[in-house]
Amino acid sequence: MRIVALGDGYFDPSKKEKGGQALLLLASFQDMALEIAMPIFFTVDGDDGTDRLAQGLRSFPIPELVEIWGIVHAGFNFVDPELLFRLTGIPVIVFQRKLPDMAAVYGALERHLEVWKERWKRLSSISELVPITLNGERAYARVCGIDLSRATRVLERQCLVSSVPEQLRVTRELARGLGRLFELGLGGSLPAHGTGS
């Protein structure tokens, strides 16, 4: 099964309210084998996450599934899984270990964004997650284009060393390391789109 996973890079909190770009990583796996990894960039606190992800997916062999760790990325940017599914036709699973603290999100949006009411409306409409069990531990998911029971079985098979699906765990670890290099200016000229191993 070919899966593309999205991993958060290191996010510098000082970038909040200043715009700029945050690095994330897209990684394609054939079963458990990493095939291709590519950096992509979301605007900090922007609303281009869904479009950027949809564009990035065009650089990969078409996967059977896209997996995302959470809805919110790069400050208060976000990926709308239903819109992503409509744009690409690829089923989407959003995984979360814990339910997001929506009261804290509401307060932070109100403090930091001028358009906080619009962003809250968008985030609250796409942040509903349902409980699932992986390796005997509670987790949460949102699915689009795939049945929840099948999605849960897929995620369960990916949990090799913990209750986190391995593709998401590996992609996040790689993204954090690459993101720190990018923030320190040590990553060279990283393309916004393109492939590399």
NORLINKA-V930595 format. One line per field, one symbol per residue. ss: DSSP state (a for helix, b for strand, c for the rest). phi: phi as a letter, one per 40 degrees, with the letter a starting at -180 (. if undefined). burial: I if it has 9 or more other ideal C-beta (glycine too) atoms within 8 Angstrom, else O. Layout:
ss->???
phi->???
burial->???
This chain:
ss->cbbbbbbbccccaaacccccbbbbbbbbbbccbbbbbbbbbbbcccccaaaaaaaaacccccccbbbbbccbbcccbbccaaaaaaaacccbbbbbcccccaaaaaaaaaaacccaaaaaaaaaaacccbbbbbccbbbbbbbbcccaaaaaaaaaaacccccccaaaaaaaaaaaaaaaaaaccccccccccccbc
phi->.cbbbbbcccbcdcccgbggbbcbbbbbbbfcccbabacbbbcdgcbbdccccccccccbddccabbbcgccafgbcabccccdcccbgcdbbcbacbcccccccdcccccbbccccccccccccbccbbcbbbfgbcababbbgacdccdcccccccccbacbdcccccccccccccccccccgbcgccccahbab
burial->OIIIIIIIIIIOOOIIOOOOOIIIIIIIIOOOOOIIIIIIIIIIIIOIIIOIIIIIIOIIOOIOIIIIIIIIIIIIIIIIIOOIIOIIOIIIIIIIOOOIOOOOIIOIIIOIIOOIOOIIOIIOOIIOIOOIOIOOOOIIIIIIOIOIOOIIOIIIOIIOOOIIIIIIIIIIIIIIIIIIIIIOOOIOOIOOOOOOO
